[in-house]
Amino acid sequence: MTLYQRDRTWHPPALAPNYKTSVARSPRQAMLSIEGTVSELTGPRFGHGAITPLDGDLIANYAKDGDPVGERIIVHGRVLDENGRPVPRTLVEIWQANAGGRYRHKKDGYLAPIDPNFGGCGRVLTDDQGHYAFRTIKPGAYPWRNWVNNWRPAHIHLSVFGTAFVQRLITQMYFEGDPLIAHCPIVQAIPDPRAIDALIAPLDLNQAVPLDCLAYRFDIVLRGRRSTVFENRPEGN
């Protein structure tokens, strides 16, 4: 199996002092090079029996006595390898804050209220052409303790599995036109503006549902079968 060399200039450095948490998290020693094994290059396989239609509908999958509060949206796109080929039957998971910017997590102490009808988690499998789609609520911005007045732009976390557990990609999707993107130390730690642009989902009115919800398109590019090596392990990019 041939692997592309990883382009390290595309990714943020481990140490980005303006993103204060990275100071404690960044490694102090040189990275180890560990050869990948067969078990890291094959599996897993996710069957349709484990995924239900409700799993991809965050508006309905946690609702107790009504719909959640907030702007209704569709997030959709394709999962592709770096050669532009679709990645079928791969698991895409998302998690996010609610419309007020609060996560359903016991350690989230932001003063925004918890929405009793919104869980903030979903999952789908891509189809034969790599397409995926979620129906959800647009998340709100929230403050975080980096500097005195830092706010995270509205974002959705995504996890994608390639053809192996070590190919898991975790990333964040932002929304076109959000002024907080330019002020976020996490986003600005990314050195290449083109890489930042690739994390911003444009508005897609062609997929919007009239009188119901807007849509945003977010294509996800993995490194695929000829994947770039991360610490000599073929992970998703």
N, C-alpha and C positions, 0 to 999 in steps of 0.2 A: 504494500500500500504506500503510494507516494504522497508526501505531505508538503504543502507549501510552507515556506519559512514565515514565521510570525513577523508582522510589521509592528515593531514596538513604538514607532513614532506616532501611530494612530491612536494609541491609548494613553490615558493620563498616567503620569508617574506615580509610583507608590507613595512618594513623599511630596505632598503639595501643601506647604505651610499655611496658605490662606484657608484651606480646608483643614481645620485644626485637628479633627479626629485622626487624620492620616499620619500625624506626627507620631502618635503612639502605636499606630497599626503598621507602619511601614517597616520592612525588614532592615536589619542592620548588617546582615551577612549576605554574601553572594548567593544567588539562587542555586539549588541543586539541579542536576540534570539526571532524570530518571527515565529509563527506557520504558515505553508503553508495552503492555502485555496484550494477549489475545482477548482476555476478558474485558479490557478497557476499549477495545475496538469493535466489539459486537454487543447486540442487545442494548437496552431492553426493547420489548415490543408491548405496545399498549393496545388492548383490544377494545372494540366498540362496546362490549358488554360492561365495561367499567365506567363509561361516560354516558350520562343521560342528557337529553336536550336542555333540561333545566340548569345543568352545570354551567352553561355558557350564558345564562340570562341572570345577571346580577340584580336586575330590577325585581325579579320574581323569586329567586332561589332562597331568599331569607325572609321574605315578606310574611308578616304575621296577621295584620289586620288592615292592610292597604299598601299602596306603592311607596317606596322611599321618596324623600324630599330631594329636589334638585333637578338640574338640567339633564334630560334624558338624551343619551348618545349611543351611537354604534361605533365600535372600534373594530376595524377589519383590515386585512392585508394578506400577504403571502409570506410563507417561510421558504427561502431560497438558499442554495449553496452559493459559494463565491463565483461559480461559473454560470450563475443565473438559472440553474435547474431547480424545479420545485422539490421540496422535501415533503413527501406525503406521509400521512399517518403518524405524525410526530405530535407529542403532547405539548400544548401551550397552556400555561397557567398564568393568571393575573391576580394581583391583590392591590388594594388602594384604600385611601381615606374616603370618607363620605363627602357630601357636598359642603359641609362646614369645615373640612380639613382635619377631621379626627378619625383615627383608626379604631377599629373594634379590638383593642388590645389593652390588657390591664395596666400596662406601663405608660400608656398614652394619657398624659395629664392635661392636654390642651383644653381650654375652657369651652370650646365648641361642644354642643350636645351630641350624644350618641343617637343615631337614627335607629329606632327599634325594628325597622323594616329593611335594614341594609346590612348585609354581612361583609361585603367588600372582597369576596373571593370567587373565582370561577376557573373553569378549565374546559378545553375543547381539544379535539384531534383535528389536524389539517386534513383536507380532502386529497384526492388524487393529484390535483394541481397545486397543492400547497396552500390553499386558501384556508383562512380561519376568520371567525367573527364572534364578537361579544356584544351583548346589549347591557348597558350599565348607566350609572349616574356620573356626570363629570365631577371629578374630585375638586375640593377646594384647596387653596394655598394654606400653609400653616407656618408659624414661627419655629425656629430651632436655635439651640444654644451654641452658635458658632462665634459670631461677634455680637455686639449689643442688639442689633436690629436686623438679623438675617431671616429671610423667609424662603421656604422651598416653593418653587413654582408648582402649579398643578401638575401631577404626574401619575402614571400608572406603572407599577412594577410588573415585569414579564419574566417568566421562566420558560425556556424552550429546551427540550431534550432532542439531541440529534440521534445518532444510531448507537450511542453508548452512554452510560451514566456519567462518564467523565466529559462528555460533550455538552453538559448542561450550561446554558447561557442564562445569566440573570442580568437584566438591563432595566432602564427606565425610559418611558415614552413621555414626551412633553407635547404641548398643544401650540399650534401655530398662533402667533400674535401675542403670546403671553409676555408682558414686559419684565417679569421676574426672572426669566431665563438668563438674561444678560447680567443679572446681579447675584446669581447663585454661585457660591464658591465651589460647589461640587461640579456643576456644569463647566465652569470656567477653568477647572483643572485639566480639562481635555485640551491638548495642545493644538489640534487641527480643527479649524472652523468647519470644515466639511464633515468631520465626524460629529460635531454638535448638530449640524443641519440634519444628519441622518437619524438623529434621535427625536426630531420634531415632526409630529404628525400633521399633515396639512388637512384643512377642511375639505370634505368630499361631498358636495351637494348632490352628486349623482346617486349616491347611496343613502342619502337622507330619506326619512319617511315623512311625507307631508303631514303637518299638524300633529306630529308625534315626536320625532327626534332627529337631531343632526348626526352626521357621520364624519369620522376621521380615519384616514388611511395610514397604516404603519406597516411597511414591509420590513421583514427581519431577514438579515443575511447571515447564515452560518458559514463556517468554513468547509463543511461538507466532507466528502470522501477524501478529497485532496486538501485536508484542513491544515491550517497553520499550527505550528507546535507551540504550546505554552508550557514552559518548563519541561519540554520534551514529552508532553502529554497532549494527544489530539483532542483538545476541548473545543466547544463551540465558541465562536467569536462574538 
